[in-house]
Amino acid sequence: MSERFGHAEVGITLNTYSHVLPNMQKRLADNFENSIQIENSSIDKKGKIL
């Protein structure tokens, strides 16, 4: 990303955009949890895919 933005150092990119990361991490965790729940709801108690 640093290269695409034209930043000479990675630190510049991190200092500029790191405030975005907590929201992105929460969204990622929520999406991961949802995908696990969907997958688990597609499998019966014996492990057979419904």
ModelCIF file with pLDDT and N, C-alpha, C, O atoms, coordinates in Angstrom:
data_MODEL
#
_entry.id   MODEL 
#
_entity.id                         1 
_entity.type                       polymer 
_entity.pdbx_number_of_molecules   1 
#
_entity_poly.entity_id                      1 
_entity_poly.type                           'polypeptide(L)' 
_entity_poly.nstd_linkage                   no 
_entity_poly.nstd_monomer                   no 
_entity_poly.pdbx_seq_one_letter_code       MSERFGHAEVGITLNTYSHVLPNMQKRLADNFENSIQIENSSIDKKGKIL 
_entity_poly.pdbx_seq_one_letter_code_can   MSERFGHAEVGITLNTYSHVLPNMQKRLADNFENSIQIENSSIDKKGKIL 
_entity_poly.pdbx_strand_id                 A 
#
loop_
_entity_poly_seq.entity_id 
_entity_poly_seq.num 
_entity_poly_seq.mon_id 
_entity_poly_seq.hetero 
1 1  MET n 
1 2  SER n 
1 3  GLU n 
1 4  ARG n 
1 5  PHE n 
1 6  GLY n 
1 7  HIS n 
1 8  ALA n 
1 9  GLU n 
1 10 VAL n 
1 11 GLY n 
1 12 ILE n 
1 13 THR n 
1 14 LEU n 
1 15 ASN n 
1 16 THR n 
1 17 TYR n 
1 18 SER n 
1 19 HIS n 
1 20 VAL n 
1 21 LEU n 
1 22 PRO n 
1 23 ASN n 
1 24 MET n 
1 25 GLN n 
1 26 LYS n 
1 27 ARG n 
1 28 LEU n 
1 29 ALA n 
1 30 ASP n 
1 31 ASN n 
1 32 PHE n 
1 33 GLU n 
1 34 ASN n 
1 35 SER n 
1 36 ILE n 
1 37 GLN n 
1 38 ILE n 
1 39 GLU n 
1 40 ASN n 
1 41 SER n 
1 42 SER n 
1 43 ILE n 
1 44 ASP n 
1 45 LYS n 
1 46 LYS n 
1 47 GLY n 
1 48 LYS n 
1 49 ILE n 
1 50 LEU n 
#
_struct_asym.id          A 
_struct_asym.entity_id   1 
#
loop_
_ma_qa_metric.id 
_ma_qa_metric.mode 
_ma_qa_metric.name 
_ma_qa_metric.software_group_id 
_ma_qa_metric.type 
1 global pLDDT . pLDDT 
2 local  pLDDT . pLDDT 
#
_ma_qa_metric_global.metric_id      1 
_ma_qa_metric_global.metric_value   78.06 
_ma_qa_metric_global.model_id       1 
_ma_qa_metric_global.ordinal_id     1 
#
loop_
_ma_qa_metric_local.label_asym_id 
_ma_qa_metric_local.label_comp_id 
_ma_qa_metric_local.label_seq_id 
_ma_qa_metric_local.metric_id 
_ma_qa_metric_local.metric_value 
_ma_qa_metric_local.model_id 
_ma_qa_metric_local.ordinal_id 
A MET 1  2 76.00 1 1  
A SER 2  2 81.00 1 2  
A GLU 3  2 84.00 1 3  
A ARG 4  2 84.00 1 4  
A PHE 5  2 83.00 1 5  
A GLY 6  2 89.00 1 6  
A HIS 7  2 85.00 1 7  
A ALA 8  2 89.00 1 8  
A GLU 9  2 88.00 1 9  
A VAL 10 2 88.00 1 10 
A GLY 11 2 89.00 1 11 
A ILE 12 2 88.00 1 12 
A THR 13 2 86.00 1 13 
A LEU 14 2 84.00 1 14 
A ASN 15 2 83.00 1 15 
A THR 16 2 83.00 1 16 
A TYR 17 2 79.00 1 17 
A SER 18 2 74.00 1 18 
A HIS 19 2 73.00 1 19 
A VAL 20 2 70.00 1 20 
A LEU 21 2 71.00 1 21 
A PRO 22 2 72.00 1 22 
A ASN 23 2 77.00 1 23 
A MET 24 2 79.00 1 24 
A GLN 25 2 79.00 1 25 
A LYS 26 2 85.00 1 26 
A ARG 27 2 86.00 1 27 
A LEU 28 2 82.00 1 28 
A ALA 29 2 86.00 1 29 
A ASP 30 2 89.00 1 30 
A ASN 31 2 87.00 1 31 
A PHE 32 2 87.00 1 32 
A GLU 33 2 86.00 1 33 
A ASN 34 2 84.00 1 34 
A SER 35 2 84.00 1 35 
A ILE 36 2 80.00 1 36 
A GLN 37 2 78.00 1 37 
A ILE 38 2 70.00 1 38 
A GLU 39 2 67.00 1 39 
A ASN 40 2 65.00 1 40 
A SER 41 2 71.00 1 41 
A SER 42 2 66.00 1 42 
A ILE 43 2 65.00 1 43 
A ASP 44 2 66.00 1 44 
A LYS 45 2 63.00 1 45 
A LYS 46 2 66.00 1 46 
A GLY 47 2 65.00 1 47 
A LYS 48 2 67.00 1 48 
A ILE 49 2 63.00 1 49 
A LEU 50 2 61.00 1 50 
#
loop_
_atom_site.group_PDB 
_atom_site.id 
_atom_site.type_symbol 
_atom_site.label_atom_id 
_atom_site.label_alt_id 
_atom_site.label_comp_id 
_atom_site.label_asym_id 
_atom_site.label_entity_id 
_atom_site.label_seq_id 
_atom_site.pdbx_PDB_ins_code 
_atom_site.Cartn_x 
_atom_site.Cartn_y 
_atom_site.Cartn_z 
_atom_site.occupancy 
_atom_site.B_iso_or_equiv 
_atom_site.pdbx_formal_charge 
_atom_site.auth_seq_id 
_atom_site.auth_comp_id 
_atom_site.auth_asym_id 
_atom_site.auth_atom_id 
_atom_site.pdbx_PDB_model_num 
ATOM 1   N N  . MET A 1 1  ? 0.818   -1.180  0.000  1.00 76.00 ? 1  MET A N  1 
ATOM 2   C CA . MET A 1 1  ? 0.000   0.000   0.000  1.00 76.00 ? 1  MET A CA 1 
ATOM 3   C C  . MET A 1 1  ? 0.865   1.249   0.000  1.00 76.00 ? 1  MET A C  1 
ATOM 4   O O  . MET A 1 1  ? 0.580   2.229   -0.689 1.00 76.00 ? 1  MET A O  1 
ATOM 5   N N  . SER A 1 2  ? 1.908   1.191   0.774  1.00 81.00 ? 2  SER A N  1 
ATOM 6   C CA . SER A 1 2  ? 2.783   2.362   0.857  1.00 81.00 ? 2  SER A CA 1 
ATOM 7   C C  . SER A 1 2  ? 3.267   2.781   -0.522 1.00 81.00 ? 2  SER A C  1 
ATOM 8   O O  . SER A 1 2  ? 3.283   3.964   -0.863 1.00 81.00 ? 2  SER A O  1 
ATOM 9   N N  . GLU A 1 3  ? 3.658   1.794   -1.298 1.00 84.00 ? 3  GLU A N  1 
ATOM 10  C CA . GLU A 1 3  ? 4.156   2.082   -2.647 1.00 84.00 ? 3  GLU A CA 1 
ATOM 11  C C  . GLU A 1 3  ? 3.057   2.683   -3.524 1.00 84.00 ? 3  GLU A C  1 
ATOM 12  O O  . GLU A 1 3  ? 3.299   3.640   -4.259 1.00 84.00 ? 3  GLU A O  1 
ATOM 13  N N  . ARG A 1 4  ? 1.863   2.125   -3.444 1.00 84.00 ? 4  ARG A N  1 
ATOM 14  C CA . ARG A 1 4  ? 0.754   2.654   -4.255 1.00 84.00 ? 4  ARG A CA 1 
ATOM 15  C C  . ARG A 1 4  ? 0.404   4.091   -3.873 1.00 84.00 ? 4  ARG A C  1 
ATOM 16  O O  . ARG A 1 4  ? 0.052   4.904   -4.728 1.00 84.00 ? 4  ARG A O  1 
ATOM 17  N N  . PHE A 1 5  ? 0.504   4.394   -2.577 1.00 83.00 ? 5  PHE A N  1 
ATOM 18  C CA . PHE A 1 5  ? 0.203   5.751   -2.121 1.00 83.00 ? 5  PHE A CA 1 
ATOM 19  C C  . PHE A 1 5  ? 1.356   6.713   -2.349 1.00 83.00 ? 5  PHE A C  1 
ATOM 20  O O  . PHE A 1 5  ? 1.206   7.926   -2.206 1.00 83.00 ? 5  PHE A O  1 
ATOM 21  N N  . GLY A 1 6  ? 2.509   6.158   -2.708 1.00 89.00 ? 6  GLY A N  1 
ATOM 22  C CA . GLY A 1 6  ? 3.666   7.001   -2.945 1.00 89.00 ? 6  GLY A CA 1 
ATOM 23  C C  . GLY A 1 6  ? 4.399   7.393   -1.682 1.00 89.00 ? 6  GLY A C  1 
ATOM 24  O O  . GLY A 1 6  ? 5.148   8.370   -1.675 1.00 89.00 ? 6  GLY A O  1 
ATOM 25  N N  . HIS A 1 7  ? 4.191   6.639   -0.607 1.00 85.00 ? 7  HIS A N  1 
ATOM 26  C CA . HIS A 1 7  ? 4.875   6.917   0.656  1.00 85.00 ? 7  HIS A CA 1 
ATOM 27  C C  . HIS A 1 7  ? 6.276   6.321   0.612  1.00 85.00 ? 7  HIS A C  1 
ATOM 28  O O  . HIS A 1 7  ? 6.464   5.190   0.164  1.00 85.00 ? 7  HIS A O  1 
ATOM 29  N N  . ALA A 1 8  ? 7.236   7.071   1.069  1.00 89.00 ? 8  ALA A N  1 
ATOM 30  C CA . ALA A 1 8  ? 8.628   6.615   1.050  1.00 89.00 ? 8  ALA A CA 1 
ATOM 31  C C  . ALA A 1 8  ? 8.873   5.510   2.076  1.00 89.00 ? 8  ALA A C  1 
ATOM 32  O O  . ALA A 1 8  ? 9.743   4.661   1.881  1.00 89.00 ? 8  ALA A O  1 
ATOM 33  N N  . GLU A 1 9  ? 8.115   5.520   3.159  1.00 88.00 ? 9  GLU A N  1 
ATOM 34  C CA . GLU A 1 9  ? 8.306   4.539   4.226  1.00 88.00 ? 9  GLU A CA 1 
ATOM 35  C C  . GLU A 1 9  ? 6.966   3.984   4.688  1.00 88.00 ? 9  GLU A C  1 
ATOM 36  O O  . GLU A 1 9  ? 5.951   4.679   4.654  1.00 88.00 ? 9  GLU A O  1 
ATOM 37  N N  . VAL A 1 10 ? 6.972   2.721   5.122  1.00 88.00 ? 10 VAL A N  1 
ATOM 38  C CA . VAL A 1 10 ? 5.750   2.081   5.614  1.00 88.00 ? 10 VAL A CA 1 
ATOM 39  C C  . VAL A 1 10 ? 5.188   2.828   6.825  1.00 88.00 ? 10 VAL A C  1 
ATOM 40  O O  . VAL A 1 10 ? 3.972   2.906   7.001  1.00 88.00 ? 10 VAL A O  1 
ATOM 41  N N  . GLY A 1 11 ? 6.064   3.369   7.647  1.00 89.00 ? 11 GLY A N  1 
ATOM 42  C CA . GLY A 1 11 ? 5.636   4.101   8.841  1.00 89.00 ? 11 GLY A CA 1 
ATOM 43  C C  . GLY A 1 11 ? 4.705   5.261   8.522  1.00 89.00 ? 11 GLY A C  1 
ATOM 44  O O  . GLY A 1 11 ? 3.790   5.555   9.290  1.00 89.00 ? 11 GLY A O  1 
ATOM 45  N N  . ILE A 1 12 ? 4.931   5.908   7.409  1.00 88.00 ? 12 ILE A N  1 
ATOM 46  C CA . ILE A 1 12 ? 4.056   7.021   7.005  1.00 88.00 ? 12 ILE A CA 1 
ATOM 47  C C  . ILE A 1 12 ? 2.641   6.498   6.771  1.00 88.00 ? 12 ILE A C  1 
ATOM 48  O O  . ILE A 1 12 ? 1.665   7.096   7.224  1.00 88.00 ? 12 ILE A O  1 
ATOM 49  N N  . THR A 1 13 ? 2.541   5.382   6.063  1.00 86.00 ? 13 THR A N  1 
ATOM 50  C CA . THR A 1 13 ? 1.229   4.776   5.788  1.00 86.00 ? 13 THR A CA 1 
ATOM 51  C C  . THR A 1 13 ? 0.555   4.353   7.084  1.00 86.00 ? 13 THR A C  1 
ATOM 52  O O  . THR A 1 13 ? -0.623  4.640   7.295  1.00 86.00 ? 13 THR A O  1 
ATOM 53  N N  . LEU A 1 14 ? 1.297   3.669   7.958  1.00 84.00 ? 14 LEU A N  1 
ATOM 54  C CA . LEU A 1 14 ? 0.719   3.209   9.224  1.00 84.00 ? 14 LEU A CA 1 
ATOM 55  C C  . LEU A 1 14 ? 0.266   4.373   10.099 1.00 84.00 ? 14 LEU A C  1 
ATOM 56  O O  . LEU A 1 14 ? -0.812  4.318   10.691 1.00 84.00 ? 14 LEU A O  1 
ATOM 57  N N  . ASN A 1 15 ? 1.070   5.414   10.185 1.00 83.00 ? 15 ASN A N  1 
ATOM 58  C CA . ASN A 1 15 ? 0.700   6.578   10.993 1.00 83.00 ? 15 ASN A CA 1 
ATOM 59  C C  . ASN A 1 15 ? -0.529  7.286   10.436 1.00 83.00 ? 15 ASN A C  1 
ATOM 60  O O  . ASN A 1 15 ? -1.327  7.845   11.189 1.00 83.00 ? 15 ASN A O  1 
ATOM 61  N N  . THR A 1 16 ? -0.676  7.262   9.132  1.00 83.00 ? 16 THR A N  1 
ATOM 62  C CA . THR A 1 16 ? -1.793  7.961   8.493  1.00 83.00 ? 16 THR A CA 1 
ATOM 63  C C  . THR A 1 16 ? -3.093  7.173   8.573  1.00 83.00 ? 16 THR A C  1 
ATOM 64  O O  . THR A 1 16 ? -4.159  7.750   8.788  1.00 83.00 ? 16 THR A O  1 
ATOM 65  N N  . TYR A 1 17 ? -3.009  5.850   8.400  1.00 79.00 ? 17 TYR A N  1 
ATOM 66  C CA . TYR A 1 17 ? -4.228  5.051   8.249  1.00 79.00 ? 17 TYR A CA 1 
ATOM 67  C C  . TYR A 1 17 ? -4.498  4.065   9.381  1.00 79.00 ? 17 TYR A C  1 
ATOM 68  O O  . TYR A 1 17 ? -5.480  3.326   9.310  1.00 79.00 ? 17 TYR A O  1 
ATOM 69  N N  . SER A 1 18 ? -3.670  4.024   10.417 1.00 74.00 ? 18 SER A N  1 
ATOM 70  C CA . SER A 1 18 ? -3.850  3.029   11.473 1.00 74.00 ? 18 SER A CA 1 
ATOM 71  C C  . SER A 1 18 ? -5.154  3.216   12.249 1.00 74.00 ? 18 SER A C  1 
ATOM 72  O O  . SER A 1 18 ? -5.648  2.257   12.840 1.00 74.00 ? 18 SER A O  1 
ATOM 73  N N  . HIS A 1 19 ? -5.721  4.413   12.263 1.00 73.00 ? 19 HIS A N  1 
ATOM 74  C CA . HIS A 1 19 ? -6.990  4.645   12.965 1.00 73.00 ? 19 HIS A CA 1 
ATOM 75  C C  . HIS A 1 19 ? -8.125  3.833   12.351 1.00 73.00 ? 19 HIS A C  1 
ATOM 76  O O  . HIS A 1 19 ? -9.139  3.599   13.009 1.00 73.00 ? 19 HIS A O  1 
ATOM 77  N N  . VAL A 1 20 ? -7.975  3.409   11.124 1.00 70.00 ? 20 VAL A N  1 
ATOM 78  C CA . VAL A 1 20 ? -9.011  2.638   10.433 1.00 70.00 ? 20 VAL A CA 1 
ATOM 79  C C  . VAL A 1 20 ? -8.999  1.183   10.889 1.00 70.00 ? 20 VAL A C  1 
ATOM 80  O O  . VAL A 1 20 ? -10.030 0.514   10.827 1.00 70.00 ? 20 VAL A O  1 
ATOM 81  N N  . LEU A 1 21 ? -7.872  0.688   11.338 1.00 71.00 ? 21 LEU A N  1 
ATOM 82  C CA . LEU A 1 21 ? -7.710  -0.730  11.630 1.00 71.00 ? 21 LEU A CA 1 
ATOM 83  C C  . LEU A 1 21 ? -8.668  -1.303  12.675 1.00 71.00 ? 21 LEU A C  1 
ATOM 84  O O  . LEU A 1 21 ? -9.182  -2.397  12.442 1.00 71.00 ? 21 LEU A O  1 
ATOM 85  N N  . PRO A 1 22 ? -8.950  -0.653  13.805 1.00 72.00 ? 22 PRO A N  1 
ATOM 86  C CA . PRO A 1 22 ? -9.864  -1.272  14.774 1.00 72.00 ? 22 PRO A CA 1 
ATOM 87  C C  . PRO A 1 22 ? -11.227 -1.603  14.164 1.00 72.00 ? 22 PRO A C  1 
ATOM 88  O O  . PRO A 1 22 ? -11.765 -2.677  14.432 1.00 72.00 ? 22 PRO A O  1 
ATOM 89  N N  . ASN A 1 23 ? -11.791 -0.722  13.363 1.00 77.00 ? 23 ASN A N  1 
ATOM 90  C CA . ASN A 1 23 ? -13.075 -1.000  12.735 1.00 77.00 ? 23 ASN A CA 1 
ATOM 91  C C  . ASN A 1 23 ? -12.968 -2.150  11.742 1.00 77.00 ? 23 ASN A C  1 
ATOM 92  O O  . ASN A 1 23 ? -13.872 -2.979  11.644 1.00 77.00 ? 23 ASN A O  1 
ATOM 93  N N  . MET A 1 24 ? -11.875 -2.195  11.016 1.00 79.00 ? 24 MET A N  1 
ATOM 94  C CA . MET A 1 24 ? -11.678 -3.263  10.053 1.00 79.00 ? 24 MET A CA 1 
ATOM 95  C C  . MET A 1 24 ? -11.524 -4.605  10.773 1.00 79.00 ? 24 MET A C  1 
ATOM 96  O O  . MET A 1 24 ? -12.034 -5.622  10.302 1.00 79.00 ? 24 MET A O  1 
ATOM 97  N N  . GLN A 1 25 ? -10.833 -4.612  11.899 1.00 79.00 ? 25 GLN A N  1 
ATOM 98  C CA . GLN A 1 25 ? -10.648 -5.842  12.658 1.00 79.00 ? 25 GLN A CA 1 
ATOM 99  C C  . GLN A 1 25 ? -11.982 -6.347  13.203 1.00 79.00 ? 25 GLN A C  1 
ATOM 100 O O  . GLN A 1 25 ? -12.250 -7.548  13.168 1.00 79.00 ? 25 GLN A O  1 
ATOM 101 N N  . LYS A 1 26 ? -12.805 -5.456  13.698 1.00 85.00 ? 26 LYS A N  1 
ATOM 102 C CA . LYS A 1 26 ? -14.131 -5.836  14.220 1.00 85.00 ? 26 LYS A CA 1 
ATOM 103 C C  . LYS A 1 26 ? -14.989 -6.406  13.111 1.00 85.00 ? 26 LYS A C  1 
ATOM 104 O O  . LYS A 1 26 ? -15.648 -7.429  13.297 1.00 85.00 ? 26 LYS A O  1 
ATOM 105 N N  . ARG A 1 27 ? -14.990 -5.755  11.961 1.00 86.00 ? 27 ARG A N  1 
ATOM 106 C CA . ARG A 1 27 ? -15.779 -6.219  10.825 1.00 86.00 ? 27 ARG A CA 1 
ATOM 107 C C  . ARG A 1 27 ? -15.301 -7.602  10.363 1.00 86.00 ? 27 ARG A C  1 
ATOM 108 O O  . ARG A 1 27 ? -16.114 -8.474  10.056 1.00 86.00 ? 27 ARG A O  1 
ATOM 109 N N  . LEU A 1 28 ? -13.995 -7.793  10.318 1.00 82.00 ? 28 LEU A N  1 
ATOM 110 C CA . LEU A 1 28 ? -13.436 -9.084  9.932  1.00 82.00 ? 28 LEU A CA 1 
ATOM 111 C C  . LEU A 1 28 ? -13.865 -10.166 10.911 1.00 82.00 ? 28 LEU A C  1 
ATOM 112 O O  . LEU A 1 28 ? -14.270 -11.252 10.497 1.00 82.00 ? 28 LEU A O  1 
ATOM 113 N N  . ALA A 1 29 ? -13.778 -9.880  12.204 1.00 86.00 ? 29 ALA A N  1 
ATOM 114 C CA . ALA A 1 29 ? -14.169 -10.853 13.222 1.00 86.00 ? 29 ALA A CA 1 
ATOM 115 C C  . ALA A 1 29 ? -15.656 -11.191 13.106 1.00 86.00 ? 29 ALA A C  1 
ATOM 116 O O  . ALA A 1 29 ? -16.037 -12.356 13.224 1.00 86.00 ? 29 ALA A O  1 
ATOM 117 N N  . ASP A 1 30 ? -16.491 -10.188 12.877 1.00 89.00 ? 30 ASP A N  1 
ATOM 118 C CA . ASP A 1 30 ? -17.927 -10.424 12.717 1.00 89.00 ? 30 ASP A CA 1 
ATOM 119 C C  . ASP A 1 30 ? -18.218 -11.279 11.487 1.00 89.00 ? 30 ASP A C  1 
ATOM 120 O O  . ASP A 1 30 ? -19.035 -12.198 11.544 1.00 89.00 ? 30 ASP A O  1 
ATOM 121 N N  . ASN A 1 31 ? -17.554 -10.977 10.384 1.00 87.00 ? 31 ASN A N  1 
ATOM 122 C CA . ASN A 1 31 ? -17.753 -11.759 9.160  1.00 87.00 ? 31 ASN A CA 1 
ATOM 123 C C  . ASN A 1 31 ? -17.294 -13.195 9.343  1.00 87.00 ? 31 ASN A C  1 
ATOM 124 O O  . ASN A 1 31 ? -17.947 -14.123 8.867  1.00 87.00 ? 31 ASN A O  1 
ATOM 125 N N  . PHE A 1 32 ? -16.171 -13.383 10.033 1.00 87.00 ? 32 PHE A N  1 
ATOM 126 C CA . PHE A 1 32 ? -15.659 -14.727 10.290 1.00 87.00 ? 32 PHE A CA 1 
ATOM 127 C C  . PHE A 1 32 ? -16.641 -15.506 11.155 1.00 87.00 ? 32 PHE A C  1 
ATOM 128 O O  . PHE A 1 32 ? -16.934 -16.669 10.877 1.00 87.00 ? 32 PHE A O  1 
ATOM 129 N N  . GLU A 1 33 ? -17.148 -14.867 12.199 1.00 86.00 ? 33 GLU A N  1 
ATOM 130 C CA . GLU A 1 33 ? -18.119 -15.524 13.077 1.00 86.00 ? 33 GLU A CA 1 
ATOM 131 C C  . GLU A 1 33 ? -19.368 -15.921 12.296 1.00 86.00 ? 33 GLU A C  1 
ATOM 132 O O  . GLU A 1 33 ? -19.878 -17.030 12.459 1.00 86.00 ? 33 GLU A O  1 
ATOM 133 N N  . ASN A 1 34 ? -19.859 -15.026 11.453 1.00 84.00 ? 34 ASN A N  1 
ATOM 134 C CA . ASN A 1 34 ? -21.045 -15.332 10.656 1.00 84.00 ? 34 ASN A CA 1 
ATOM 135 C C  . ASN A 1 34 ? -20.812 -16.503 9.720  1.00 84.00 ? 34 ASN A C  1 
ATOM 136 O O  . ASN A 1 34 ? -21.690 -17.349 9.555  1.00 84.00 ? 34 ASN A O  1 
ATOM 137 N N  . SER A 1 35 ? -19.648 -16.562 9.109  1.00 84.00 ? 35 SER A N  1 
ATOM 138 C CA . SER A 1 35 ? -19.360 -17.666 8.187  1.00 84.00 ? 35 SER A CA 1 
ATOM 139 C C  . SER A 1 35 ? -19.288 -19.000 8.922  1.00 84.00 ? 35 SER A C  1 
ATOM 140 O O  . SER A 1 35 ? -19.702 -20.029 8.388  1.00 84.00 ? 35 SER A O  1 
ATOM 141 N N  . ILE A 1 36 ? -18.765 -18.983 10.137 1.00 80.00 ? 36 ILE A N  1 
ATOM 142 C CA . ILE A 1 36 ? -18.709 -20.217 10.935 1.00 80.00 ? 36 ILE A CA 1 
ATOM 143 C C  . ILE A 1 36 ? -20.120 -20.644 11.316 1.00 80.00 ? 36 ILE A C  1 
ATOM 144 O O  . ILE A 1 36 ? -20.440 -21.831 11.253 1.00 80.00 ? 36 ILE A O  1 
ATOM 145 N N  . GLN A 1 37 ? -20.961 -19.709 11.707 1.00 78.00 ? 37 GLN A N  1 
ATOM 146 C CA . GLN A 1 37 ? -22.330 -20.034 12.088 1.00 78.00 ? 37 GLN A CA 1 
ATOM 147 C C  . GLN A 1 37 ? -23.102 -20.603 10.907 1.00 78.00 ? 37 GLN A C  1 
ATOM 148 O O  . GLN A 1 37 ? -23.863 -21.557 11.067 1.00 78.00 ? 37 GLN A O  1 
ATOM 149 N N  . ILE A 1 38 ? -22.915 -20.032 9.731  1.00 70.00 ? 38 ILE A N  1 
ATOM 150 C CA . ILE A 1 38 ? -23.592 -20.529 8.528  1.00 70.00 ? 38 ILE A CA 1 
ATOM 151 C C  . ILE A 1 38 ? -23.120 -21.941 8.223  1.00 70.00 ? 38 ILE A C  1 
ATOM 152 O O  . ILE A 1 38 ? -23.932 -22.819 7.931  1.00 70.00 ? 38 ILE A O  1 
ATOM 153 N N  . GLU A 1 39 ? -21.802 -22.166 8.289  1.00 67.00 ? 39 GLU A N  1 
ATOM 154 C CA . GLU A 1 39 ? -21.257 -23.492 8.007  1.00 67.00 ? 39 GLU A CA 1 
ATOM 155 C C  . GLU A 1 39 ? -21.765 -24.503 9.021  1.00 67.00 ? 39 GLU A C  1 
ATOM 156 O O  . GLU A 1 39 ? -22.144 -25.616 8.655  1.00 67.00 ? 39 GLU A O  1 
ATOM 157 N N  . ASN A 1 40 ? -21.775 -24.126 10.286 1.00 65.00 ? 40 ASN A N  1 
ATOM 158 C CA . ASN A 1 40 ? -22.232 -25.049 11.328 1.00 65.00 ? 40 ASN A CA 1 
ATOM 159 C C  . ASN A 1 40 ? -23.716 -25.363 11.189 1.00 65.00 ? 40 ASN A C  1 
ATOM 160 O O  . ASN A 1 40 ? -24.143 -26.471 11.514 1.00 65.00 ? 40 ASN A O  1 
ATOM 161 N N  . SER A 1 41 ? -24.504 -24.415 10.714 1.00 71.00 ? 41 SER A N  1 
ATOM 162 C CA . SER A 1 41 ? -25.927 -24.670 10.554 1.00 71.00 ? 41 SER A CA 1 
ATOM 163 C C  . SER A 1 41 ? -26.209 -25.576 9.367  1.00 71.00 ? 41 SER A C  1 
ATOM 164 O O  . SER A 1 41 ? -27.323 -26.079 9.221  1.00 71.00 ? 41 SER A O  1 
ATOM 165 N N  . SER A 1 42 ? -25.199 -25.791 8.507  1.00 66.00 ? 42 SER A N  1 
ATOM 166 C CA . SER A 1 42 ? -25.344 -26.656 7.333  1.00 66.00 ? 42 SER A CA 1 
ATOM 167 C C  . SER A 1 42 ? -24.898 -28.092 7.623  1.00 66.00 ? 42 SER A C  1 
ATOM 168 O O  . SER A 1 42 ? -24.907 -28.933 6.724  1.00 66.00 ? 42 SER A O  1 
ATOM 169 N N  . ILE A 1 43 ? -24.513 -28.374 8.856  1.00 65.00 ? 43 ILE A N  1 
ATOM 170 C CA . ILE A 1 43 ? -24.018 -29.701 9.220  1.00 65.00 ? 43 ILE A CA 1 
ATOM 171 C C  . ILE A 1 43 ? -24.874 -30.246 10.365 1.00 65.00 ? 43 ILE A C  1 
ATOM 172 O O  . ILE A 1 43 ? -25.086 -29.566 11.369 1.00 65.00 ? 43 ILE A O  1 
ATOM 173 N N  . ASP A 1 44 ? -25.363 -31.474 10.206 1.00 66.00 ? 44 ASP A N  1 
ATOM 174 C CA . ASP A 1 44 ? -26.168 -32.054 11.283 1.00 66.00 ? 44 ASP A CA 1 
ATOM 175 C C  . ASP A 1 44 ? -25.278 -32.526 12.432 1.00 66.00 ? 44 ASP A C  1 
ATOM 176 O O  . ASP A 1 44 ? -24.055 -32.405 12.369 1.00 66.00 ? 44 ASP A O  1 
ATOM 177 N N  . LYS A 1 45 ? -25.890 -33.053 13.463 1.00 63.00 ? 45 LYS A N  1 
ATOM 178 C CA . LYS A 1 45 ? -25.153 -33.437 14.676 1.00 63.00 ? 45 LYS A CA 1 
ATOM 179 C C  . LYS A 1 45 ? -24.165 -34.583 14.433 1.00 63.00 ? 45 LYS A C  1 
ATOM 180 O O  . LYS A 1 45 ? -23.235 -34.776 15.215 1.00 63.00 ? 45 LYS A O  1 
ATOM 181 N N  . LYS A 1 46 ? -24.365 -35.335 13.362 1.00 66.00 ? 46 LYS A N  1 
ATOM 182 C CA . LYS A 1 46 ? -23.455 -36.446 13.045 1.00 66.00 ? 46 LYS A CA 1 
ATOM 183 C C  . LYS A 1 46 ? -22.364 -36.014 12.084 1.00 66.00 ? 46 LYS A C  1 
ATOM 184 O O  . LYS A 1 46 ? -21.549 -36.836 11.665 1.00 66.00 ? 46 LYS A O  1 
ATOM 185 N N  . GLY A 1 47 ? -22.335 -34.733 11.726 1.00 65.00 ? 47 GLY A N  1 
ATOM 186 C CA . GLY A 1 47 ? -21.299 -34.234 10.823 1.00 65.00 ? 47 GLY A CA 1 
ATOM 187 C C  . GLY A 1 47 ? -21.665 -34.324 9.362  1.00 65.00 ? 47 GLY A C  1 
ATOM 188 O O  . GLY A 1 47 ? -20.834 -34.062 8.493  1.00 65.00 ? 47 GLY A O  1 
ATOM 189 N N  . LYS A 1 48 ? -22.907 -34.693 9.081  1.00 67.00 ? 48 LYS A N  1 
ATOM 190 C CA . LYS A 1 48 ? -23.345 -34.821 7.693  1.00 67.00 ? 48 LYS A CA 1 
ATOM 191 C C  . LYS A 1 48 ? -23.810 -33.456 7.176  1.00 67.00 ? 48 LYS A C  1 
ATOM 192 O O  . LYS A 1 48 ? -24.529 -32.728 7.860  1.00 67.00 ? 48 LYS A O  1 
ATOM 193 N N  . ILE A 1 49 ? -23.384 -33.128 5.956  1.00 63.00 ? 49 ILE A N  1 
ATOM 194 C CA . ILE A 1 49 ? -23.771 -31.863 5.346  1.00 63.00 ? 49 ILE A CA 1 
ATOM 195 C C  . ILE A 1 49 ? -25.235 -31.949 4.930  1.00 63.00 ? 49 ILE A C  1 
ATOM 196 O O  . ILE A 1 49 ? -25.653 -32.905 4.277  1.00 63.00 ? 49 ILE A O  1 
ATOM 197 N N  . LEU A 1 50 ? -25.997 -30.947 5.315  1.00 61.00 ? 50 LEU A N  1 
ATOM 198 C CA . LEU A 1 50 ? -27.434 -30.926 4.995  1.00 61.00 ? 50 LEU A CA 1 
ATOM 199 C C  . LEU A 1 50 ? -27.697 -30.409 3.600  1.00 61.00 ? 50 LEU A C  1 
ATOM 200 O O  . LEU A 1 50 ? -28.851 -30.328 3.179  1.00 61.00 ? 50 LEU A O  1 
#
